[in-house]
Amino acid sequence: MNQSYQNTAPPDLAHLQATMRTIELACSSIQMHVNPSAAEATILSLSQSPQPYQACQFILENSQMPNARFQAAGAIRDAAIREWGFLSTDDKKGLISFCLCFVMQHASSAEGYVQAKVASVAAQLLKRGWLEFTAADKGTFFSQVNQAVAGSHGLDMQFAGIIFLESLVSEFSPSTSTAMGLPKEFHDQCQTSLELDYLKSLYGWAQDAASSVTNRIIASDSAIPEAKVCSAALRLMLQILNWDFRCSKSTVEIGRRGMGVLGVKNDSYSARKTECNLVQPGPSWCDVLITSGHVGWLLRLYGALRQKFSCKGYWLDCPLAVSARKLIVQFCSLTGNIFPADNGHMQGQHLLQLLSGVVEWIDPPDAVAKSIQNGKSDSELLDGCHALLSMAAVTSPLMFDQLLKPIRPYGTLHLLYALMSEVVKDIMENHTEEETWSWVARDVLLDTWTTILMLLDSTSRDALLPSEGISAAANLFALIVESELKAASASAFSDDNDADYFQASITAMDERLSSYALVARAALDATVPLLVRLFSERFARLHQGRGICDPTQILEELYSLLLITGHVLADEWQGETPLVPMAIQTQFMDVVESENHPVVVLSGSIIRFSEQSLDTEMRTSFFSPRLMESFGSWQDGPVLI
């Protein structure tokens, strides 16, 4: 390639128009399913042709068909990445400038997907040249974008600038970047450079953009264009907080030591099903995220809009409300050495401020659940549950419980129990095979309990879990067992013979059993005697109804109890010997006679019942193959305690 595309002879207008018509015809053929293979080959030929930039730019600027413009943008990207080593610096910057200018000049276009595509191409090409462009080159691009994001050229361009920054952040994040055929080191260097030199500024631009329009949004009684800009800005802030901050990780341990009981938890402690990403940007972000009053502004914005539109049920699920709540939840995961070494005081105040806003979404739990059952959106409750999970992930159990006490007469663990109670009650009252809000909430809240209790499972719970938390765990476990027994009884005469569905149900329960076990071990003084009583009642009912009543329901309940009890009394293990949980080893230390040890009493009652399977008549009456299998696997584990 001896010449760049910018220095070629004047364009052949007839040729450019013919190329545009060919691409438009190919796009129409694909839409109408007329010889799509040939049409796709035609579009591919544009990307694969040498230096197709003039033709692509012509199509973008002149075609009336959005799909043709979309394909032209993709062709610019493919060709530029392929030919990057042969393009001059001016050519490279020219392509990026063209894409940026196109996005800004067509900011009011109704074809949002075309705008997003061109913005993505600009972001990808800027990243491709990132390590070779000078600081001045980058500054020129960012100055243009900053003016747009600041609102200097109107709302449409402000929105377009934010969309470009979303694409840029996505491209520089390895988990969402587009393949360019370059080594990992290139992507890592780009990520580090953006994080150190620009990311905080981009967050500030988004913050300023949102702040610039909030007063008009709050003052308006109807939807206005400013809401679209604010929602996009909040979404960009959330995206930046989801960044995998690497430059601060070498000093995270320093932050842990300085935060005392609010220390960061290792994610390996939590076998969570629900995603919960810790945000650890480092001390340089403290001013923009913590001391600037940014969190208070965000909470006031959402609170004002929530109050104003409380009578309009649809508002909770509009983009602005969703973006604001998601950002609030993400702030709950903020941790590490962004907070000073003040024994957790600043982080505690930060979380209290957030919880003061979030608690309005979820308290009182019974009223919130009733509203959802009457048709209100469940999105606020579910986001509130995610916020509690995030807070549990960055605090100790004791501090987590203390967070709520300045604004409520009870601790956070009590609220967590009350929420879980309403969720479990809804599941019991509205038994369905379809996933409902209560199913989702149950999984998130169980993950929260798991996060809190996982660390306690290897330490002394009396020293770390307050008495109110132990009581909440005991009551919660009783409710959980009641729910599982009811479900087991209801399934006894199910006509559903779908093997896949049945196996999926077993798998789903298995995933919850470990969490149930942690809850039970947090209150062994209450939960082990409960299991003893439940087994005894069902053994007695079996014998009393022998030959009179169908035992199927009771046997299903026993099967469920065996699964739960096995997980409570023994950890998962590999090999021949199960692991005895630390909680059980250190509990009941005051019991002198081994035969009076509650765990021995529980295990003994189960073993004695299983021995009755040796009697042929009893085995025929009560012991189904599935129940026999559960007894066998159970005795391989807890019986060794």
C-alpha positions as CSV (number, residue, x, y, z in Angstrom):
1,M,0.0,0.0,0.0
2,N,1.9,3.0,-1.3
3,Q,-0.7,5.6,-0.5
4,S,-3.1,6.1,2.4
5,Y,-6.8,6.4,1.6
6,Q,-6.7,10.1,2.5
7,N,-4.2,10.8,-0.3
8,T,-5.8,9.0,-3.2
9,A,-7.2,10.7,-6.2
10,P,-10.6,12.3,-6.1
11,P,-13.2,9.6,-5.4
12,D,-15.1,8.1,-8.3
13,L,-18.7,9.1,-7.4
14,A,-20.3,6.6,-9.8
15,H,-18.2,3.8,-8.3
16,L,-19.1,4.8,-4.7
17,Q,-22.8,5.0,-5.6
18,A,-22.6,1.6,-7.2
19,T,-20.9,0.1,-4.2
20,M,-23.6,1.6,-1.9
21,R,-26.4,0.2,-4.0
22,T,-24.7,-3.3,-4.0
23,I,-24.5,-3.3,-0.2
24,E,-28.0,-2.0,0.2
25,L,-29.3,-4.8,-2.1
26,A,-27.4,-7.4,-0.2
27,C,-28.9,-6.1,3.1
28,S,-32.4,-6.2,1.6
29,S,-31.8,-9.7,0.4
30,I,-30.8,-10.9,3.9
31,Q,-33.9,-9.2,5.4
32,M,-36.2,-10.8,2.9
33,H,-34.3,-14.2,3.0
34,V,-33.6,-14.1,-0.7
35,N,-30.3,-15.9,-1.4
36,P,-28.8,-14.9,1.9
37,S,-25.5,-16.8,1.4
38,A,-24.7,-14.7,-1.7
39,A,-25.8,-11.5,0.1
40,E,-23.5,-12.3,3.1
41,A,-20.6,-12.9,0.7
42,T,-21.2,-9.5,-0.9
43,I,-21.1,-7.8,2.5
44,L,-18.0,-9.7,3.5
45,S,-16.2,-8.7,0.3
46,L,-16.5,-5.1,1.4
47,S,-14.7,-5.8,4.7
48,Q,-12.1,-7.9,2.9
49,S,-11.3,-5.5,0.1
50,P,-8.2,-3.3,0.5
51,Q,-8.7,0.1,2.0
52,P,-12.5,0.2,1.6
53,Y,-12.7,3.4,3.8
54,Q,-13.9,5.9,1.2
55,A,-16.7,3.5,0.2
56,C,-17.7,2.8,3.8
57,Q,-17.7,6.5,4.7
58,F,-19.8,7.2,1.6
59,I,-22.3,4.6,2.6
60,L,-22.5,5.9,6.2
61,E,-23.1,9.5,5.1
62,N,-25.5,8.8,2.2
63,S,-27.3,5.5,2.5
64,Q,-30.9,5.7,3.6
65,M,-30.8,2.1,4.8
66,P,-29.7,1.7,8.5
67,N,-28.5,-1.9,8.0
68,A,-26.2,-0.8,5.2
69,R,-24.7,1.9,7.4
70,F,-24.3,-0.7,10.1
71,Q,-22.4,-3.0,7.8
72,A,-20.2,-0.2,6.5
73,A,-19.2,0.7,10.0
74,G,-18.2,-3.0,10.7
75,A,-16.2,-3.0,7.4
76,I,-14.2,0.0,8.6
77,R,-13.4,-1.8,11.8
78,D,-12.4,-5.1,10.1
79,A,-10.3,-3.5,7.4
80,A,-8.5,-1.0,9.8
81,I,-7.6,-3.8,12.3
82,R,-6.3,-5.9,9.5
83,E,-4.3,-3.1,7.8
84,W,-3.3,-1.2,10.9
85,G,0.4,-1.8,10.4
86,F,0.3,-0.3,6.9
87,L,-1.8,2.8,7.7
88,S,-0.1,6.1,8.5
89,T,-0.6,7.8,11.9
90,D,-2.7,10.4,10.2
91,D,-4.9,7.7,8.6
92,K,-5.4,6.0,11.9
93,K,-6.4,9.2,13.7
94,G,-8.5,10.2,10.7
95,L,-10.6,7.0,10.9
96,I,-11.2,7.5,14.6
97,S,-12.1,11.2,14.1
98,F,-14.5,10.3,11.3
99,C,-16.3,7.8,13.5
100,L,-16.5,10.2,16.5
101,C,-17.7,13.0,14.3
102,F,-20.3,10.8,12.7
103,V,-21.6,9.8,16.2
104,M,-21.9,13.4,17.3
105,Q,-23.3,14.8,14.1
106,H,-26.0,12.1,13.9
107,A,-26.7,12.1,17.7
108,S,-30.4,12.7,17.1
109,S,-30.7,9.7,14.7
110,A,-33.5,7.3,15.5
111,E,-31.3,4.3,14.5
112,G,-29.6,3.8,17.9
113,Y,-28.0,0.6,16.9
114,V,-26.1,2.2,14.1
115,Q,-24.9,4.9,16.4
116,A,-23.8,2.3,18.9
117,K,-22.0,0.4,16.2
118,V,-20.0,3.4,15.0
119,A,-19.2,4.4,18.6
120,S,-17.9,0.9,19.2
121,V,-15.7,1.1,16.1
122,A,-14.2,4.4,17.3
123,A,-13.5,2.9,20.7
124,Q,-11.9,-0.2,19.2
125,L,-9.7,1.8,16.8
126,L,-8.7,4.1,19.6
127,K,-7.6,1.1,21.7
128,R,-5.8,-0.4,18.8
129,G,-3.6,2.7,18.5
130,W,-3.5,3.4,22.3
131,L,0.1,2.5,22.9
132,E,1.4,4.4,19.8
133,F,-0.7,7.6,20.1
134,T,0.9,10.4,22.0
135,A,-0.7,12.0,25.1
136,A,-1.6,15.0,22.9
137,D,-3.3,12.7,20.4
138,K,-5.4,11.1,23.1
139,G,-6.1,14.5,24.6
140,T,-7.6,15.7,21.3
141,F,-10.0,12.8,21.1
142,F,-11.0,13.1,24.8
143,S,-11.5,16.9,24.6
144,Q,-14.0,16.4,21.9
145,V,-15.9,13.8,23.9
146,N,-15.7,15.8,27.1
147,Q,-17.4,18.8,25.5
148,A,-20.2,16.5,24.3
149,V,-20.6,14.8,27.7
150,A,-20.6,18.1,29.5
151,G,-23.7,19.1,27.5
152,S,-22.1,22.0,25.6
153,H,-23.8,20.9,22.4
154,G,-27.2,19.7,23.6
155,L,-28.7,16.6,25.1
156,D,-28.5,14.4,22.0
157,M,-24.7,14.9,21.7
158,Q,-24.4,14.6,25.5
159,F,-26.0,11.2,25.3
160,A,-23.9,10.2,22.3
161,G,-20.7,11.1,24.2
162,I,-21.7,8.9,27.1
163,I,-22.5,6.0,24.7
164,F,-19.0,6.3,23.2
165,L,-17.4,6.3,26.7
166,E,-19.5,3.1,27.5
167,S,-18.0,1.5,24.4
168,L,-14.5,2.7,25.3
169,V,-14.6,1.3,28.9
170,S,-16.0,-2.0,27.6
171,E,-13.2,-2.3,25.0
172,F,-10.5,-1.6,27.6
173,S,-11.8,-4.2,30.0
174,P,-10.4,-7.6,29.1
175,S,-13.6,-9.5,30.0
176,T,-15.6,-7.5,27.4
177,S,-13.0,-6.4,24.9
178,T,-13.2,-7.3,21.2
179,A,-10.6,-9.7,19.8
180,M,-7.9,-8.0,17.7
181,G,-5.4,-10.8,17.2
182,L,-2.9,-9.2,19.6
183,P,-1.2,-10.8,22.7
184,K,-2.6,-10.5,26.2
185,E,0.2,-8.1,27.2
186,F,-1.3,-5.5,24.8
187,H,-4.7,-5.6,26.4
188,D,-3.2,-5.6,29.9
189,Q,-1.1,-2.5,29.1
190,C,-4.1,-0.7,27.7
191,Q,-6.2,-1.6,30.7
192,T,-3.5,-0.3,33.1
193,S,-2.9,2.9,31.2
194,L,-6.6,3.8,31.0
195,E,-7.1,2.9,34.7
196,L,-4.1,5.1,35.8
197,D,-4.5,8.0,33.5
198,Y,-8.2,8.4,32.5
199,L,-10.7,6.2,34.3
200,K,-11.3,8.4,37.3
201,S,-11.7,11.4,35.0
202,L,-14.3,9.5,32.9
203,Y,-16.2,8.7,36.1
204,G,-16.2,12.4,37.0
205,W,-17.5,13.4,33.6
206,A,-20.4,11.0,33.9
207,Q,-21.1,12.2,37.4
208,D,-21.1,15.8,36.2
209,A,-23.4,14.9,33.3
210,A,-25.9,13.3,35.6
211,S,-25.8,16.2,38.0
212,S,-26.4,18.7,35.3
213,V,-29.8,17.3,34.4
214,T,-31.2,16.1,37.7
215,N,-32.9,19.3,38.8
216,R,-34.9,19.4,35.5
217,I,-35.8,15.7,35.9
218,I,-37.1,16.2,39.5
219,A,-39.0,19.3,38.6
220,S,-40.8,17.6,35.6
221,D,-44.0,15.7,36.0
222,S,-43.5,13.7,32.8
223,A,-40.7,11.9,30.9
224,I,-38.2,14.3,29.4
225,P,-35.0,13.8,27.4
226,E,-32.8,14.6,30.4
227,A,-33.9,11.3,32.0
228,K,-32.3,9.4,29.1
229,V,-29.0,11.3,29.6
230,C,-29.0,10.8,33.4
231,S,-29.8,7.1,33.0
232,A,-26.9,6.6,30.6
233,A,-24.5,8.5,32.9
234,L,-25.5,6.4,35.9
235,R,-25.0,3.3,33.7
236,L,-21.5,4.5,32.8
237,M,-20.7,5.1,36.4
238,L,-21.9,1.5,37.3
239,Q,-19.8,0.1,34.4
240,I,-16.7,1.9,35.7
241,L,-17.2,0.7,39.3
242,N,-17.4,-2.9,37.8
243,W,-13.9,-2.4,36.4
244,D,-11.3,-4.9,37.5
245,F,-9.1,-2.5,39.4
246,R,-5.6,-3.9,39.3
247,C,-3.4,-0.9,40.2
248,S,-4.6,-0.8,43.8
249,K,-4.5,-4.6,44.5
250,S,-0.9,-4.6,45.8
251,T,-2.0,-2.5,48.7
252,V,-5.3,-4.1,49.5
253,E,-3.9,-6.0,52.4
254,I,-2.8,-2.7,54.0
255,G,-6.4,-1.6,53.8
256,R,-7.6,-4.8,55.4
257,R,-5.4,-4.4,58.4
258,G,-6.6,-0.8,58.9
259,M,-10.3,-1.6,58.8
260,G,-10.5,-3.9,61.9
261,V,-13.8,-5.7,62.1
262,L,-14.8,-4.2,58.7
263,G,-12.0,-6.2,56.9
264,V,-12.4,-7.4,53.4
265,K,-13.6,-11.0,53.1
266,N,-11.8,-13.4,50.8
267,D,-14.2,-14.3,48.1
268,S,-13.2,-18.0,48.5
269,Y,-15.3,-17.9,51.7
270,S,-18.5,-17.6,49.7
271,A,-19.9,-20.4,47.5
272,R,-22.5,-17.9,46.2
273,K,-24.8,-18.5,43.3
274,T,-25.5,-14.7,43.1
275,E,-22.9,-12.5,41.6
276,C,-21.3,-10.0,44.0
277,N,-18.3,-8.1,42.7
278,L,-16.2,-6.3,45.3
279,V,-15.2,-2.8,44.3
280,Q,-11.6,-2.0,45.2
281,P,-10.4,1.1,43.3
282,G,-7.7,2.2,45.8
283,P,-7.1,5.4,47.9
284,S,-6.9,7.8,44.9
285,W,-10.7,7.3,44.4
286,C,-11.7,8.3,47.9
287,D,-12.3,12.0,47.0
288,V,-14.6,11.3,44.0
289,L,-16.5,8.4,45.5
290,I,-16.6,9.0,49.3
291,T,-15.7,12.5,50.6
292,S,-17.4,14.3,47.7
293,G,-20.9,13.6,48.9
294,H,-21.6,11.6,45.7
295,V,-23.4,8.8,47.5
296,G,-25.7,11.2,49.3
297,W,-26.5,12.9,46.0
298,L,-27.4,9.6,44.4
299,L,-29.6,8.5,47.3
300,R,-31.4,11.9,47.4
301,L,-32.0,11.7,43.6
302,Y,-33.6,8.3,43.8
303,G,-35.5,9.1,47.0
304,A,-37.0,12.3,45.5
305,L,-38.0,10.5,42.3
306,R,-39.4,7.5,44.2
307,Q,-41.5,9.8,46.4
308,K,-42.7,11.8,43.4
309,F,-43.7,8.9,41.2
310,S,-44.7,6.4,44.0
311,C,-48.3,6.3,42.6
312,K,-47.0,5.2,39.2
313,G,-46.1,1.6,39.4
314,Y,-44.2,1.5,36.1
315,W,-41.6,3.9,37.4
316,L,-39.7,1.3,39.4
317,D,-38.7,-0.5,36.2
318,C,-38.0,2.6,34.1
319,P,-34.3,2.9,32.9
320,L,-33.5,5.8,35.3
321,A,-34.8,4.0,38.4
322,V,-33.1,0.8,37.5
323,S,-29.7,2.5,36.7
324,A,-29.9,4.4,40.0
325,R,-30.7,1.4,42.1
326,K,-28.0,-0.7,40.5
327,L,-25.4,2.0,41.2
328,I,-26.5,2.2,44.8
329,V,-26.1,-1.5,45.2
330,Q,-22.7,-1.4,43.6
331,F,-21.6,1.3,46.2
332,C,-22.5,-1.3,48.9
333,S,-19.5,-3.4,47.6
334,L,-17.0,-0.6,47.9
335,T,-14.1,-1.8,50.1
336,G,-10.3,-2.0,50.4
337,N,-7.9,0.8,51.0
338,I,-10.1,3.4,49.5
339,F,-11.1,3.8,53.1
340,P,-8.5,5.1,55.5
341,A,-7.0,3.1,58.4
342,D,-9.5,4.3,61.0
343,N,-10.7,1.0,62.4
344,G,-13.6,1.0,59.9
345,H,-15.2,4.2,60.9
346,M,-15.5,5.8,57.4
347,Q,-16.6,2.6,55.8
348,G,-19.2,2.1,58.6
349,Q,-20.6,5.6,58.0
350,H,-20.6,4.9,54.2
351,L,-22.6,1.7,54.6
352,L,-25.0,3.2,57.2
353,Q,-25.7,6.0,54.7
354,L,-26.5,3.5,52.0
355,L,-28.5,1.2,54.2
356,S,-30.6,4.2,55.3
357,G,-31.7,4.6,51.7
358,V,-32.0,0.9,50.8
359,V,-34.0,-0.1,53.9
360,E,-37.0,1.9,52.5
361,W,-37.1,-0.6,49.7
362,I,-37.4,-3.7,51.9
363,D,-38.8,-2.7,55.3
364,P,-41.3,-3.7,56.7
365,P,-40.9,-7.0,54.9
366,D,-44.4,-8.2,55.4
367,A,-45.9,-5.0,53.8
368,V,-43.4,-5.1,51.0
369,A,-44.2,-8.8,50.2
370,K,-47.9,-8.0,50.4
371,S,-47.5,-5.2,47.9
372,I,-45.7,-7.4,45.4
373,Q,-48.4,-10.1,45.8
374,N,-50.9,-7.4,44.9
375,G,-49.1,-6.5,41.7
376,K,-46.3,-4.1,42.6
377,S,-43.0,-4.6,40.8
378,D,-40.5,-6.8,42.7
379,S,-37.4,-5.0,41.3
380,E,-36.9,-2.8,44.4
381,L,-37.1,-5.7,46.8
382,L,-34.7,-7.8,44.8
383,D,-32.2,-4.9,44.5
384,G,-32.5,-4.4,48.2
385,C,-31.6,-8.1,48.8
386,H,-28.6,-7.7,46.5
387,A,-27.5,-4.6,48.6
388,L,-27.6,-6.7,51.8
389,L,-25.5,-9.4,50.1
390,S,-23.0,-6.8,49.1
391,M,-22.8,-5.3,52.6
392,A,-22.4,-8.8,54.1
393,A,-19.5,-9.4,51.7
394,V,-17.5,-6.5,53.0
395,T,-18.2,-6.6,56.7
396,S,-17.8,-8.9,59.6
397,P,-21.0,-10.6,61.0
398,L,-21.0,-8.4,64.1
399,M,-20.6,-5.2,62.1
400,F,-23.2,-6.3,59.6
401,D,-25.7,-6.7,62.4
402,Q,-24.8,-3.3,63.9
403,L,-25.3,-1.3,60.7
404,L,-29.0,-1.0,61.1
405,K,-29.2,-0.2,64.8
406,P,-28.7,3.6,64.5
407,I,-32.0,3.8,62.5
408,R,-34.0,0.8,63.7
409,P,-34.6,-0.8,67.1
410,Y,-33.2,-4.1,65.8
411,G,-30.1,-5.3,63.9
412,T,-29.6,-6.1,60.3
413,L,-29.6,-9.9,61.0
414,H,-33.2,-9.5,62.3
415,L,-34.2,-7.7,59.1
416,L,-32.5,-10.4,57.1
417,Y,-34.5,-13.1,58.9
418,A,-37.7,-11.1,58.5
419,L,-37.2,-10.8,54.8
420,M,-36.3,-14.5,54.4
421,S,-39.4,-15.4,56.4
422,E,-41.7,-13.5,54.1
423,V,-40.0,-15.0,51.1
424,V,-40.3,-18.6,52.4
425,K,-43.9,-18.0,53.3
426,D,-44.7,-16.9,49.8
427,I,-43.0,-20.0,48.4
428,M,-45.0,-22.2,50.7
429,E,-48.3,-20.5,49.9
430,N,-47.8,-20.2,46.2
431,H,-46.2,-23.5,45.2
432,T,-45.4,-23.4,41.5
433,E,-42.9,-24.9,39.2
434,E,-42.2,-21.5,37.6
435,E,-39.5,-19.2,39.0
436,T,-41.1,-16.3,40.9
437,W,-39.8,-13.3,42.7
438,S,-39.7,-15.2,46.0
439,W,-37.5,-17.9,44.4
440,V,-35.0,-15.3,43.3
441,A,-35.1,-13.5,46.6
442,R,-34.6,-16.7,48.5
443,D,-31.4,-17.5,46.5
444,V,-30.0,-14.0,47.1
445,L,-30.9,-14.0,50.8
446,L,-29.5,-17.5,51.3
447,D,-26.3,-16.3,49.6
448,T,-26.2,-13.5,52.1
449,W,-26.6,-15.9,55.1
450,T,-23.9,-18.1,53.5
451,T,-21.5,-15.1,53.2
452,I,-22.1,-14.1,56.8
453,L,-21.9,-17.6,58.3
454,M,-19.1,-19.2,56.2
455,L,-16.4,-17.6,58.2
456,L,-18.1,-18.5,61.5
457,D,-18.2,-22.1,60.5
458,S,-14.5,-22.4,61.4
459,T,-14.4,-20.2,64.5
460,S,-16.3,-19.7,67.7
461,R,-19.7,-18.3,66.8
462,D,-20.4,-16.9,70.2
463,A,-17.5,-14.5,69.9
464,L,-18.6,-13.3,66.4
465,L,-22.4,-13.7,66.1
466,P,-24.6,-11.7,68.4
467,S,-27.3,-13.4,70.4
468,E,-29.9,-11.8,68.2
469,G,-28.3,-13.3,65.2
470,I,-28.2,-16.8,66.8
471,S,-31.9,-16.5,67.5
472,A,-32.6,-15.4,64.0
473,A,-30.7,-18.3,62.6
474,A,-32.6,-20.8,64.8
475,N,-36.0,-19.4,63.7
476,L,-35.0,-19.2,60.1
477,F,-33.8,-22.9,60.1
478,A,-37.1,-24.0,61.6
479,L,-39.0,-22.1,58.8
480,I,-36.7,-23.5,56.1
481,V,-37.3,-27.1,57.3
482,E,-41.0,-26.5,57.5
483,S,-40.9,-25.3,53.9
484,E,-38.9,-28.2,52.6
485,L,-41.1,-30.7,54.4
486,K,-44.2,-29.2,53.0
487,A,-42.7,-29.3,49.5
488,A,-41.6,-33.0,50.0
489,S,-45.1,-33.9,51.2
490,A,-46.7,-32.2,48.2
491,S,-44.4,-34.0,45.8
492,A,-45.3,-37.4,47.1
493,F,-48.2,-38.0,44.7
494,S,-47.0,-35.8,41.9
495,D,-47.9,-37.2,38.5
496,D,-44.9,-35.4,36.9
497,N,-42.8,-38.3,35.4
498,D,-40.3,-36.0,33.6
499,A,-37.0,-37.4,34.7
500,D,-35.1,-34.3,33.7
501,Y,-37.3,-32.1,35.7
502,F,-37.1,-34.4,38.7
503,Q,-33.3,-34.4,38.5
504,A,-33.3,-30.7,38.2
505,S,-35.4,-30.4,41.4
506,I,-32.9,-32.6,43.3
507,T,-30.0,-30.6,42.0
508,A,-31.6,-27.3,43.0
509,M,-32.2,-28.6,46.5
510,D,-28.6,-29.9,46.8
511,E,-27.3,-26.4,45.9
512,R,-29.3,-25.0,48.9
513,L,-28.4,-27.7,51.4
514,S,-24.9,-26.3,52.3
515,S,-26.5,-22.9,53.0
516,Y,-29.2,-24.6,55.2
517,A,-26.4,-26.4,57.1
518,L,-24.6,-23.1,57.8
519,V,-27.8,-21.6,59.2
520,A,-28.3,-24.6,61.4
521,R,-24.8,-24.6,62.7
522,A,-25.1,-21.0,63.8
523,A,-27.7,-22.1,66.4
524,L,-27.0,-25.7,67.2
525,D,-28.5,-25.5,70.6
526,A,-31.9,-25.1,69.0
527,T,-31.6,-26.7,65.6
528,V,-30.2,-30.2,66.6
529,P,-33.1,-30.7,69.1
530,L,-35.5,-29.6,66.4
531,L,-34.2,-32.2,64.0
532,V,-34.4,-34.9,66.8
533,R,-38.1,-33.9,67.4
534,L,-39.0,-33.9,63.7
535,F,-37.5,-37.4,63.1
536,S,-39.1,-38.8,66.3
537,E,-42.5,-37.5,65.2
538,R,-42.3,-39.0,61.8
539,F,-41.0,-42.4,63.1
540,A,-44.0,-42.5,65.4
541,R,-46.5,-41.6,62.7
542,L,-45.1,-44.3,60.5
543,H,-45.6,-47.0,63.1
544,Q,-49.0,-45.7,64.2
545,G,-50.3,-45.7,60.6
546,R,-48.7,-49.0,59.6
547,G,-51.2,-51.0,57.6
548,I,-53.8,-48.2,57.9
549,C,-52.4,-45.1,56.1
550,D,-50.3,-44.6,53.0
551,P,-46.8,-43.8,54.2
552,T,-45.6,-42.1,51.0
553,Q,-45.9,-38.5,52.3
554,I,-44.1,-39.3,55.6
555,L,-41.4,-41.2,53.7
556,E,-40.8,-38.2,51.4
557,E,-40.5,-36.0,54.4
558,L,-38.0,-38.4,56.0
559,Y,-36.0,-38.3,52.8
560,S,-35.9,-34.6,52.9
561,L,-34.9,-34.5,56.6
562,L,-32.1,-37.0,55.9
563,L,-30.6,-34.8,53.2
564,I,-30.8,-31.7,55.4
565,T,-29.4,-33.5,58.5
566,G,-26.5,-35.1,56.6
567,H,-25.3,-31.7,55.5
568,V,-25.7,-30.2,59.0
569,L,-23.7,-32.9,60.7
570,A,-20.9,-33.3,58.2
571,D,-19.1,-31.2,55.6
572,E,-18.7,-32.3,52.0
573,W,-15.7,-34.5,51.6
574,Q,-13.6,-36.5,49.3
575,G,-12.5,-39.9,50.3
576,E,-13.7,-42.3,53.0
577,T,-13.9,-40.1,56.0
578,P,-16.3,-37.1,56.4
579,L,-15.2,-33.9,57.9
580,V,-16.8,-32.9,61.2
581,P,-17.7,-29.2,61.2
582,M,-15.8,-27.0,63.6
583,A,-19.1,-25.7,64.9
584,I,-20.1,-29.2,66.1
585,Q,-16.7,-30.0,67.5
586,T,-16.9,-26.9,69.8
587,Q,-20.6,-26.9,70.7
588,F,-22.1,-28.9,73.6
589,M,-18.9,-28.8,75.5
590,D,-20.8,-28.9,78.8
591,V,-22.3,-32.4,77.9
592,V,-20.3,-35.0,80.0
593,E,-22.1,-38.2,79.1
594,S,-21.7,-39.0,75.4
595,E,-25.0,-40.8,75.1
596,N,-26.7,-37.5,76.1
597,H,-24.8,-35.5,73.4
598,P,-27.5,-34.0,71.1
599,V,-25.7,-35.0,68.0
600,V,-25.3,-38.6,69.3
601,V,-29.0,-38.6,70.1
602,L,-29.9,-37.4,66.6
603,S,-27.6,-39.8,64.9
604,G,-28.6,-42.7,67.1
605,S,-32.3,-42.3,66.4
606,I,-31.7,-42.3,62.6
607,I,-29.4,-45.4,62.8
608,R,-31.9,-47.3,65.0
609,F,-34.7,-46.6,62.5
610,S,-32.5,-47.6,59.6
611,E,-31.7,-50.9,61.3
612,Q,-35.4,-51.8,61.0
613,S,-34.8,-52.3,57.3
614,L,-33.2,-55.6,58.2
615,D,-36.7,-56.8,59.0
616,T,-38.3,-58.1,55.7
617,E,-41.8,-56.9,56.5
618,M,-40.7,-53.5,57.7
619,R,-38.5,-53.1,54.6
620,T,-41.4,-53.9,52.4
621,S,-43.7,-51.5,54.2
622,F,-41.5,-48.5,54.6
623,F,-38.1,-48.6,53.0
624,S,-38.2,-47.6,49.3
625,P,-35.0,-47.9,47.3
626,R,-34.5,-44.2,47.4
627,L,-34.9,-44.1,51.2
628,M,-32.5,-47.0,51.6
629,E,-30.0,-45.2,49.4
630,S,-30.2,-42.1,51.5
631,F,-29.7,-44.1,54.7
632,G,-26.6,-45.7,53.2
633,S,-25.0,-42.5,52.1
634,W,-26.0,-40.7,55.3
635,Q,-24.3,-43.4,57.4
636,D,-21.2,-43.1,55.4
637,G,-21.0,-39.6,56.7
638,P,-22.5,-38.3,60.0
639,V,-22.5,-41.6,61.7
640,L,-18.8,-41.3,62.1
641,I,-19.2,-38.2,64.3
